Amino acid sequence: PREPHSRTQTMPLVIGYHKIRGLAGPLRMICYYKSEPFTNVAYGDDMKTAWHEGKKLELIKQNSCINLPYVIDGDFVITQSNTCALYLGRKTGLDEDANFIHNHQVLDQTIDLRNDLMKVVYPFGEVKTKDQFPEGAKKHMAGTATTNFKKLEGICKGPFMCGAKPQSGDFVLWEMLDQHHAICLSIGEPSILDAFPKLKALHAALKAEPALAKYFAADMYASWAQNNGLFTHFTGQPEGFVYGGTITEEVTF
């Protein structure tokens, strides 16, 4: 398999995704944690022209699987969220080979959790309107979220999923822990994290990590919606939130 480009390469990585946290939040977070410069391309309410009729037509020539999120590293184009996380884990030196299988299992189980959540925060499942969201969220927390949290708690070696150091899977999981925590608070329920001490400790450890302080202060975490602002029942932002257009920003360290 092709190896990631060297970290000494002069051109920064590019991370492309919707102008939300979503599946790219963990990818951006990894780069902040490892001080890996990157260009953040975030497609907003003009994505029909900026992405579907624009950049996607260019990138599909380099990778026929292209979708959001994507990572560009020189002339190498990577897509699919777990593949992007694993690529960044290897490129930045975050992931350790000895943890590969366990870390991959964490990634896959977290995607199961996320897939269930998407049926609640978007009108594609039983929750069709924002008025139905609080009850739908409570049902999710008591049902499939608890099922997945139990599985993840059970394979958490502590303090992180694979042991002493976080791997790429921890960052993907962290985003889901943070979103579930925020949803619980928004509907007046105790945090689901309270029932899972290992996962709660993992969430707190990364939130307190000095290397991530700039990430948590950045708009891409603090001011952007957790889910697509054009369709979601839950943005995680105050009423009156404005999604806005596509942006490109350079993140340096």
Secondary structure as GFF3:
##gff-version 3
##sequence-region A 1 253
A	DSSP	beta_strand	13	18	.	.	.	ID=ss1
A	DSSP	three_ten_helix	22	24	.	.	.	ID=ss2
A	DSSP	alpha_helix	25	33	.	.	.	ID=ss3
A	DSSP	beta_strand	38	43	.	.	.	ID=ss4
A	DSSP	alpha_helix	47	47	.	.	.	ID=ss5
A	DSSP	pi_helix	48	55	.	.	.	ID=ss6
A	DSSP	alpha_helix	56	59	.	.	.	ID=ss7
A	DSSP	beta_strand	70	73	.	.	.	ID=ss8
A	DSSP	beta_strand	76	79	.	.	.	ID=ss9
A	DSSP	alpha_helix	81	91	.	.	.	ID=ss10
A	DSSP	three_ten_helix	97	99	.	.	.	ID=ss11
A	DSSP	alpha_helix	100	121	.	.	.	ID=ss12
A	DSSP	three_ten_helix	130	132	.	.	.	ID=ss13
A	DSSP	alpha_helix	133	140	.	.	.	ID=ss14
A	DSSP	pi_helix	141	145	.	.	.	ID=ss15
A	DSSP	alpha_helix	146	154	.	.	.	ID=ss16
A	DSSP	alpha_helix	168	186	.	.	.	ID=ss17
A	DSSP	three_ten_helix	192	195	.	.	.	ID=ss18
A	DSSP	alpha_helix	197	207	.	.	.	ID=ss19
A	DSSP	three_ten_helix	210	212	.	.	.	ID=ss20
A	DSSP	alpha_helix	213	217	.	.	.	ID=ss21
A	DSSP	alpha_helix	219	222	.	.	.	ID=ss22
A	DSSP	beta_strand	247	251	.	.	.	ID=ss23
###
